[in-house]
Amino acid sequence: MDYEYSRVLGKNIRALRRERGLTQEQLAARLQVAGCDMTRSALAKIEVGQRHLYPDELKGLRTVLNIPYEAILI
């Protein structure tokens, strides 16, 4: 796993979440409703680059945040 890319990706996800005025808890809840089993703790680890993003989570973020993949993956 490329730690530096994970860190940058996490910062981007955090920025996208904050732009929409969502807390980690709120985003995790919306992801769960959309069928993506992500906890607030997992989201927090992704945002600081300590955990990688699974394909289903990437798809869930795209759906819930209503953005293209490119906006997430930078």
C-alpha positions in Angstrom: 0.0 0.0 0.0 1.3 3.4 -0.9 1.0 5.3 2.4 1.5 8.7 0.9 -1.2 8.2 -1.7 -3.5 6.9 1.0 -2.9 10.0 3.1 -3.6 12.3 0.2 -6.7 10.3 -0.8 -7.9 10.5 2.8 -7.4 14.2 3.0 -9.4 14.6 -0.2 -12.3 12.5 1.2 -12.3 14.6 4.4 -12.4 17.8 2.4 -15.3 16.5 0.3 -17.2 15.5 3.4 -16.6 18.8 5.1 -17.7 20.8 1.9 -21.0 19.1 2.3 -21.2 19.9 6.0 -21.2 16.3 7.1 -19.6 14.8 10.2 -17.9 11.4 10.0 -20.8 9.9 11.8 -23.3 11.4 9.3 -21.4 10.2 6.3 -20.9 6.7 7.7 -24.7 6.5 8.4 -25.5 7.6 4.8 -23.1 5.1 3.4 -24.7 2.3 5.5 -28.2 3.3 4.3 -26.8 3.1 0.7 -25.6 -0.4 1.4 -22.0 0.2 2.1 -21.0 -1.2 5.5 -18.6 1.5 6.8 -18.3 2.6 10.4 -17.3 6.0 11.6 -14.1 4.5 12.9 -13.2 3.0 9.5 -13.9 6.4 7.8 -11.7 8.2 10.3 -8.8 5.7 9.5 -9.3 6.3 5.8 -9.2 10.0 6.2 -5.8 9.9 7.9 -4.4 7.3 5.6 -4.3 4.4 8.1 -6.7 2.2 6.1 -7.2 1.7 2.4 -10.5 2.2 0.5 -12.3 -0.9 -0.8 -14.0 -0.7 -4.2 -17.5 -1.0 -2.7 -16.7 2.0 -0.4 -15.4 4.0 -3.3 -18.7 3.3 -5.1 -20.7 4.2 -2.0 -18.8 7.5 -1.6 -19.5 8.4 -5.2 -23.2 7.7 -4.8 -23.7 9.4 -1.4 -21.6 12.4 -2.2 -23.0 12.6 -5.7 -19.6 13.1 -7.3 -17.6 11.4 -10.1 -14.9 8.9 -9.2 -12.3 11.4 -10.4 -13.2 13.8 -7.7 -12.5 11.2 -5.1 -9.4 9.7 -6.6 -7.8 13.1 -7.5 
